[in-house]
Amino acid sequence: MLVMTRQIKAARSLLGWAQPQLARQSGVAISTIRRLEGSKEQSIPAHVATVDRLRHAFEQAGIEFIGFPCPGVRLKFNDDMSA
């Protein structure tokens, strides 16, 4: 699934994560996260592996990425997750 720059910012905001926490959770350098979040492009200017690491970290934390036609993010909770 294509992940957009705005979705990264929104997901981080929903979780209340600062950039350093996202870096720790994903294993992506904080300088890369800053560059991606500062990008004016809609699509993320990064390697597929980098985007996969970010997406995986968010999904493990309970974020669900919503695709086109209206891309976004939402928190998903199931029986295994505590609020």
C-alpha positions as CSV (number, residue, x, y, z in Angstrom):
1,M,0.0,0.0,0.0
2,L,1.2,3.5,-0.8
3,V,1.8,5.6,2.3
4,M,1.7,9.3,2.0
5,T,3.7,11.9,3.9
6,R,0.6,13.3,5.5
7,Q,-0.3,9.8,6.8
8,I,3.0,9.5,8.5
9,K,2.5,12.8,10.4
10,A,-1.1,11.9,11.2
11,A,-0.2,8.4,12.5
12,R,2.5,9.8,14.7
13,S,0.1,12.4,16.0
14,L,-2.6,9.9,16.8
15,L,-0.1,7.8,18.8
16,G,1.3,10.9,20.6
17,W,4.8,9.9,19.3
18,A,7.6,12.4,18.9
19,Q,10.0,11.9,16.0
20,P,12.6,10.3,18.2
21,Q,10.1,7.7,19.4
22,L,9.1,6.8,15.8
23,A,12.8,6.5,15.0
24,R,13.3,4.0,17.9
25,Q,10.2,2.0,17.1
26,S,10.9,1.8,13.3
27,G,14.7,1.7,13.2
28,V,14.7,4.6,10.7
29,A,17.1,7.4,11.3
30,I,15.6,10.5,12.8
31,S,17.2,12.6,10.1
32,T,15.3,10.5,7.5
33,I,12.0,11.0,9.4
34,R,12.6,14.8,9.6
35,R,13.3,14.9,5.9
36,L,10.2,12.8,5.0
37,E,7.9,14.8,7.2
38,G,9.3,18.1,5.9
39,S,8.7,17.0,2.3
40,K,6.1,18.9,0.2
41,E,5.6,15.9,-2.0
42,Q,2.4,13.8,-1.5
43,S,4.2,10.5,-1.9
44,I,7.1,9.7,0.4
45,P,10.5,10.3,-1.2
46,A,12.2,7.2,0.3
47,H,13.2,3.7,-0.4
48,V,10.4,1.1,-0.2
49,A,12.2,-0.6,2.7
50,T,12.2,2.6,4.7
51,V,8.5,3.1,4.1
52,D,7.8,-0.5,5.1
53,R,9.7,-0.1,8.3
54,L,7.7,3.0,9.2
55,R,4.4,1.4,8.2
56,H,5.2,-1.8,10.2
57,A,6.0,0.2,13.4
58,F,2.8,2.1,13.1
59,E,0.7,-1.0,12.4
60,Q,2.2,-2.7,15.4
61,A,1.1,0.2,17.5
62,G,-2.5,0.0,16.3
63,I,-2.5,2.3,13.3
64,E,-4.5,1.3,10.2
65,F,-3.7,3.0,6.9
66,I,-6.7,3.9,4.8
67,G,-6.1,4.0,1.0
68,F,-7.6,5.8,-1.9
69,P,-9.8,7.5,-2.8
70,C,-9.5,9.2,0.6
71,P,-6.1,8.3,2.2
72,G,-5.9,8.6,5.9
73,V,-5.1,6.8,9.1
74,R,-7.1,5.6,12.1
75,L,-6.5,3.8,15.4
76,K,-7.8,0.3,15.5
77,F,-8.4,-1.5,18.7
78,N,-9.0,-5.2,19.1
79,D,-9.2,-7.6,22.1
80,D,-5.4,-7.9,22.2
81,M,-4.9,-4.2,22.6
82,S,-5.6,-2.2,25.8
83,A,-6.7,1.4,25.5
